[in-house]
Amino acid sequence: LQVPYARSEAHLTELLERVCEKMKEYGEKVDPATHRKSYVRVLSHDGTKMDLSGVKFDGDVTSSLKFACESIAEEYEDELIEFLSHEAENVKDRLCSKRTDLCDHALHIPHDEL
C-alpha cells in the first residue's frame, strides 16, 4: 500500500512540529457584549488588508497561543496523525467531539478560519 507523501506519518509529524510557529499570525479579540475571547488571523493568506480593530496582538498573546498549540499538538499527536493520514473529513470536528472538550465552541467556526 502506497501512501501519498502529503498523508505520510513522516510528513505529518514534520508539519505538526512547525504548525505552532503560525500562532504569530493570530491576535486576540474580545467580544464587547459577551467579553468572550477569540483568536483571529492578523495576517491574511494572500496579503490583503484585514480589519484588525479591537484585535490585540503582542508577545504575550503569541506566546500563550504557541504554548497552547504545542501542548495540544503533543498531547494529541497520535490522533491528529491518524485522522489526517486517513483523509478523515472534518478533522477539527472529530478531534473536538471525539477526543477533547477543548473546542466545543469552535465547531461553529468556518474551517477556513482555523
N, C-alpha and C positions, 0 to 999 in steps of 0.2 A: 504494500500500500504506500503510494507516494503522497506526501503531504506538501502542499504549496509552501514555499518559504515563508510567505506572509502569515501563515497559520501555524508555523512550526514552533515547538516549545522554545527552541533557542532564540528565535526572533522575538517571540512574545516576552520572554524573560528579559531580553535586552531592552525592549520598549518599556516594560514596567520599571526598569532601573532609571529610565530617563524621563518618564512622564511627569514626575513631580516637579521637575525643573519648570514645567509650563505654568506652575502656580504664580509665577511672576507676571503672568498675563491677566490676572484676576484682581479685582478690588472688592471691597465690602460696601454694601448698600443697606441702609436701614429704612424699612418701610415707616413713613411718618405716622401712619394710622395704627399699625399693629406693633411697631417697634421691633419687628422680626428682622433679623439679619439675613441677608442673602449674599451670594458671591457672584459677580458678573465679570465678563471679559472686559478688560480695559484696552486690549489690543485686538483689532479686527484681523480676521484671517487674510483679508485682501488689501489692507492698508486704508480702507475708507474711514472717515472721521466718525467717531462714536459719541453719543450723548453720555457724558460722564458726570452730569450734575448729581450731586448727592453721593458720589462714589468716593470712598476713602481708599487710597492705595499707598501704602508705605511699607517700610521694612518689617514692622510688627505684623501687619496683615499677611504679607508674603511669607514670613517665617512660620506663622501659625498654620496657614494653608498648606505649606510644604510639609510641615511636620505631620499634620493630619493625613495628608496624602500618603506619605511614606509609611505611616502606621497602618493604614488601611491596605495599602499595596503589599506590605509584608505579611500582615495577618491573613489576608485573603488571596495570596499569590496563587495557590493551587486552584482555587475556584475560578479566579479570573482567567488563568491559562486554560483551564478545562473549558469554560464557556466560550472563550474567544477561539480556541483551536478547533472547536467543533462547529464554528459558524453559528453559534446559538443566536437566535433572534432575541432582541430586547435584553441584551446582557445586563444593562442597568436595572431593568425591572426584575430580572431573575436574581441578581445579586442582592438587590434591596429586599425583595419579598421572601426569597428562599433562605438566604444566609444571614442577613443582618436586619436590624431595625434602625439603622443609622439614617436612612434616607426616605422614609415614607412620604414626606412632603415633596421629594424630588421626582416622584413618579408622575407628577403633573407638569414637569418642566419639559419642553420640547427637547428631543435628543440632540439636536444640533447646538444646543446651548451648553452642553456638558463637555 
